[in-house]
Amino acid sequence: MKIERMARKNILKIASYIPGKSIEEVQKEYGAKQWVKLASNENVLGPSPKAIEAVRKELSKIHLYPEGPCSILRQAISQKLSLPEKRVVISNGADNLILMIACAFVNEGDEVIMADPTFSVYANVTQIMGGKPVRVKLKECTHDLEGMLKRVNRKTKLVFVCNPNNPTGTTVSRDSFHSFLSELPDRVIVILDEAYGEFVEDPYNPDGLDYVGKKQVILLRTFSKVYGLAGLRIGYALGREDLIHCLYQVRDPFPVHRLAQAAAVAALNDEKHAIRSIQMVYEGRRYLYQELDRIGLSYVPSQANFIFINFERDSEEVFRGLLAEGIIIRPGKTWGYPTFGRVTIGRRVDNYRFIKAVKKIIR
Ligand SMILES: *Cc1c(COP(=O)(O)O)cnc(C)c1O
């Protein structure tokens, strides 16, 4: 029998997620001696040393199943954020939580509103469930919340707001988000993805926590970015008890392994490492703006740990030129911006190397 008739109707048409290139993938082809990956917005400082120590201690227990609900971490998060534990659900990365949200809420034919461009996983999970992604173009590189509101109809189930947005690094204002929420029918759930929330400097940014429990908002956060644990896969969602309960209904019994749980508890308690990482991003942002201004390249001012830069030429060429210098970035073609590239902010040496290489390539 043809596979098209065996698989669920929609899944063979889904465009697969294109991840940033790993160092292992490119180092054979390109001869650079030193590599830095600025392609996936990981913490270039690495994990907290306390997280590494916690993993080491946990290693001898990996023959035992992990604790299913991640109670210790859930307690730590709920205390830190002053939220009841029932409003917290933890899983193996925000990506997996996004899939769980689709599993819990999207029926065949439902519509899911999202920005264009934004994080591609939102559209993927919608299609997996047989829903229809409704894409609303960014306005001045920012979510067009009014435009998104206009697309709401009886079929609308979810609205994704990525704040700061990946790949542009832009945020919505507190006022615009507030009026957006107040005009939205309360049967439509808003997913506020704050994967990069810790890096925001803009004081007019909405704080998702203000809405948890009060509105139909599910907040997404992750240990992959500022906490430097992308390789362990762990993130969490916050929201009203009835919404979070639905996510528990579709959750795997043991989605988060022991090492990730132990590392996340340690990372959450290592404020110093988090602050150092945020400080590095603040400094790096200013340095990169200054240097890009000097070179004469435009960029979207960012509230995240990456910058969306217009190289004003095919960015695949810039991408390959940078690979020859041992630097991996993410070219913008996947988002429909073929002259742009998304570059993670690194340490001072990384940013310096990047700028030096860009100058050489575009000259
Ligand atoms: C990185 C990222 C995530 C995924 O986080 P994981 O916890 O690593 O799955 C979610 N949303 C956005 C916008 C991201 O950029």
The ligand as an SDF file (V2000), in Angstrom:
LIG
                    3D

 15 15  0  0  0  0  0  0  0  0999 V2000
   14.8200   28.0890   21.1210 C   0  0  0  0  0  0  0  0  0  0  0  0
   13.3850   28.3550   21.0890 C   0  0  0  0  0  0  0  0  0  0  0  0
   12.4650   27.5060   21.6880 C   0  0  0  0  0  0  0  0  0  0  0  0
   12.8280   26.0770   22.0090 C   0  0  0  0  0  0  0  0  0  0  0  0
   13.3060   25.8630   23.2230 O   0  0  0  0  0  0  0  0  0  0  0  0
   13.6700   24.3940   23.6800 P   0  0  0  0  0  0  0  0  0  0  0  0
   13.3300   24.4420   25.1350 O   0  0  0  0  0  0  0  0  0  0  0  0
   15.1180   24.2040   23.3980 O   0  0  0  0  0  0  0  0  0  0  0  0
   12.8260   23.4140   22.9390 O   0  0  0  0  0  0  0  0  0  0  0  0
   11.1470   27.8860   21.7880 C   0  0  0  0  0  0  0  0  0  0  0  0
   10.7320   29.0390   21.2420 N   0  0  0  0  0  0  0  0  0  0  0  0
   11.5790   29.8630   20.6170 C   0  0  0  0  0  0  0  0  0  0  0  0
   11.0730   31.1250   20.0440 C   0  0  0  0  0  0  0  0  0  0  0  0
   12.9230   29.5350   20.4970 C   0  0  0  0  0  0  0  0  0  0  0  0
   13.7440   30.3240   19.8010 O   0  0  0  0  0  0  0  0  0  0  0  0
  1  2  1  0
  2  3  1  0
  2 14  2  0
  3  4  1  0
  3 10  2  0
  4  5  1  0
  5  6  1  0
  6  7  2  0
  6  8  1  0
  6  9  1  0
 10 11  1  0
 11 12  2  0
 12 13  1  0
 12 14  1  0
 14 15  1  0
M  END
$$$$
